[in-house]
């Protein structure tokens, strides 16, 4: 259960101040950090965890985007 004064600490969105914590993730061995649902959805779609830590995925632009 999140602490009263905890806020989201998404390393890729440092200005997020959301206090409704959805998950705790370990980033580069620095311990578990709190992440809100909105940021967790962003990380789930745009980040990858591997032996080097966490990094954003570079998405290729769509050739024929749906309009």
Secondary structure, DSSP 4 states (H G I P E B T S, - for coil): ---TT-----TT-TT-----EEEEEE-TTS-EEEEEHHHHHHHHHHEEEETTEEEE--PPPPSS---
